[in-house]
Every structure is written in C-alpha cells, then in structure tokens.
C-alpha cells in the first residue's frame, strides 16, 4: 500500500470496526440481559432485553434499565 491509500482507508476501517464492535456488544448485552430477565421470571423480559440493547449504545446506559 502506498501512503495515500493508507491515509484514506485507515479512518474508514477504524470507524467501521468501532461501529461493528459497539453494535455487537450491545446485541450481546441485550440478548443476555433478556435471557436473564426471562429466567428470573421478570414480566416484560423481551421488552427489557430490547431496552438494554438500545441503552447499551449509550455509555453507562444499561444501569438505567437495571
């Protein structure tokens, strides 16, 4: 790779990796929280699992659900 290609593609690859990482982590948190809520017998476990996913996209969001 030349210097020009590296400088033009590196930020795009980094941003894409961060976005995929944040979404993947939020999905894992929402799924595991939903399963945990369901096992514990919490009413509305699916809704709370989805809310955990959404709030996981915000830094320090999941404690707002718990």
N, C-alpha and C positions, 0 to 999 in steps of 0.2 A: 504494500500500500504506500502511496505517496503521502506526504504531509498534508496535502489539501484534502484528500479523501478521508483521512483520519480525523481531521478537524471538523469536517462537515458531517460525518456519520456518528462520531462518538457521542455527542449530546443526544441525538435521536435515539441511539441504542440504550443509553443510560436512562433516559426518561421512560422509554418503553419498558425496560426492566423494572424500574421503580413502580410504575403503574400496575404491571402484572403482579408484582410482589405484594402490593397493598391490597389489590382485589383478591388475590389468592389467600392471603392471611385473613381478610375479612370474611371470605366464604368459609374458611376452616373454623373460625371463631363462631360464626353464626350457626353452622351445622352442629358443632359440638355443644354449643350452648342449648340449641333446640333439643338435641337428644338428651342432654342433662335435665332440662326442664321437663321433658316428657317422662323420663324415668322417675323423677321426683314427684310426678303427678300434678305439676303446676298447670292450672287451666290456661288455655291460650298459648301452649308451648310453641306452636308453629309461628304464631304472630310474634312472640317474644324472640324466637330464634331469628326471624327476619329483621326485627328491630335491632338485634345485636349486630347483624351483618351491616345494616345501614350505619349504625353509630360507630362501628369499628372503622369506618372510613374517616372518622373524626378522631384526632388524637385525644386520648383519655375519654372516649365516648362510651365504651361498654359499661363502666361503673355506673353510668346514669340508668342503665336497664336493670342492673343487679340490685 
